[in-house]
Amino acid sequence: MRAYVIGAGLSGLVAAEALSRTRPVTLLEASPKAGGRCRSYRDERLGRVIDNGNHLILSANARVLAWAERIGGADGLRTGDAAFPFLDLASGDRWTIRPGRGPLGAAAAEARPPGTSLARLGLQIARALGHPGTVAQAIPDRGPLWRAFWDPMTRAVLNEDPQDGSARLLARTMLRSFARGARHSRPVLAPDGLGPALIDPALDLLAARGADLRLRTPVTALHGADRLARIETRDGPVDLGPTDVAVLATPSHHAAQLLGHDAPPAGKTIANAHFLLPDSGLPPILALLGGTSHWLFRRGDVVSVTVSAAESAGLPATREAALETLWRDVAAAARAHGAAVPDAMPTARLIKEKNATFDQSPQAIRTRTGPGTKWPNLALAGDHAATGLPATLEGAVLAGERAAARLERA
């Protein structure tokens, strides 16, 4: 009654933890480390622990928060106030989005960009919710709401240009969080990194339960007739017994190759630059307009900026030029917050996460499936599984839970 979990990212770990309560578990991970796109490591250039990608957790993400509690990582998370500062690097304008309290909190004047109409925003969200196409197709108005709301939110939530991202997927996500007021819109930060909060405690828990974690073990093929019978790995085959089950929790394009059916293709790149900058005066989270960077995160003396859908964001191709471009954004933001910033770029690290998400265009999301597969003893996990959520930590946790639950019922 063994369970095999293919992929030790967040979704695979969630499925493995659930299955490990009733049976032994083996995890097969292609890379040298578990955690996938949600892990932390010590960067020797910076001399600090950083995340391989910036992720924003909100208080609406109930499954992520419950996961942290379940594995003993909740102490590594801190919940802040429902306040999201914005800075327009081109004009110097600053404002803060503050969803109000209660279910009607989204109607508060401070819950939307200054100078924008609640009625217009409501109509646009309703139009996006009912539109089968992209955000750009659903919202033809290129007024203030476009630049200060739809464009940055599409990039932040979907990692897509508005010309590519699904309008419905974005609108549904906004309705689950910001539209429900401050209670569901509070940012949840990980001061010591996402790994210590969401990944490392899970690995410790699984190890205590006797789980077998096999790193550097890529899966190359799956075989079976009426059930999954063999998992081919680079190190040799793994044969499943008659009561064994498996979870496939790899990125969408790899899952499609292994299962031989349609799935969302790989999505766009997210670039993250980390700068060692003490006394920056910057808030923990800052949305940026008018530059190359989209979001800024400060953790201690490390300031990180994120560029979503980096292929079309105007980010220079070379590492040096890209860092210089993003440093100008960081320096301008710090100066706007009263900090004395040196002209020379400080110690920095650039990380480009290719295929950081699955393709979240209207056409691609129609190919999402899961958790069921052609084999009753194999369930599909990963943030690309059909959960109704975009490629987020919340979607990854939900998909892992659903995959494990399906196998327990089988």
Buried (B, 14 or more C-beta within 10 A) or exposed (E): EBBBBBBBBBBBBBBBBBBBEEBBBBBBBBBEBBBBBBBBEEBEEBEBBBBBBBBBBBBBBBBBBEBBEBBBBBEBBEEBEBBBBBBBBEEEBBBBBBBBEEEEBBBBEBBBBBEBEEEBBBEBBEBBBEBEBBBBBBBEEEBBBBBBBBBBBBBBBBBBBBEBBBBBBBBBBBBBBBBBBBBBBBBBBBEBBBBBBBBBBBBEBBEEBEBEBBEEBBBEEBEBEEBBBEBBBEEEEBEBEEEBBBBBBBBBBBBBBBBEEEBBBBBBBBBBBBBBBEEBBBBBBBBBBBBBBBBBBBBEBBBBBBBBBBEBBEBEEEEEEBBEBBBBBBBBBBEBBEBEBEEEBBBBBBBBBEBBBBBBBBBBBEBBBBBBBEBBBBBBBBBBBBBEBBBBBBBBBBBBBBBBBBBBEE
